[in-house]
Amino acid sequence: MTTNTTHATGLETFKTIARKILYLFAIFASIVLIIDITLVDIPNIQNNSLVRNNHLQFWICIYFLLDLLSGFFLSDHRLEYFRRYLFLILVSIPYINVLNYFHLELSTQAFYLLKFLPIFRGVIALFLLVKLLISDRITGLFVSYLTLFFSIAYLQTLLFYLFEISVNPQVKNYGDVIWWASMTATTLGSNIIPVTTAGKISTAILAVAGITIFPIFTVYITTMIQNLSKKHSDPSSK
């Protein structure tokens, strides 16, 4: 009985460590993907050209799929795992390479929207890693909110730039979009006014995200100060 318990405990420990490693690699791959999108795709969006032969994203997507496959085999409830992570499977598919293989043409906006999809995989991996690494519920929730906020902000800058660069005279480069995002998220208001429907939606989403995150930040700091005060005032903690 003791041997079986020890074996089960060791197996669970191995699975936990394996999940952490997989999440870390997924986050690293996502960072590489973000750098690639920022340095390669954004300049081409401005030039209204498509980066057809992007092998880097293909292999990152393949890694994401292999990562999900390994998680599937590590899971004790595989059908539930498949249902839970179906969205991640769908956003990890290298659609651009599939479309290129079949010589299917897309508009510039649709092409880059598909290229941005795998970023969601990295965001989810970061959420899961935070859940595994941070035991304190309040801190874990705060870090998760920060992760969500910066992920939303980055994705909205990509979408705003994609739809506004060719029609909005106020948007001349990606730096203008960073300025727009900073002013919108802090609710100060930006002098860059969106002219497309997608740009207006991005502005609204980013403004709501900014309004939401700052009160959470205030509550977190207040809670931490209160907890520290309780520890110092409680004689049993000394």
Protein Blocks (a to p, Z undefined) as FASTA:
>chain_A
ZZmmmmmmmmmmmmmmmmmmmmmmmmmmmmmmmmmmmmmmmmmmmnopacfblmklmmmm
mmmmmmmmmmmmmpmblmlmmmmmmmmmmmmpcfklmmmmnopacdfklmmmmmmmmmmm
mmmmmmmmmmmmmmblklmmmmmmmmmmmmmmmmmmmmmmmmmmmmmmklmbfklmmmmm
mmmmnonopabdcfbfklmmmmmmmmmmmmmmmmmmmmmmmmmmmmmmmmmmmmklZZ
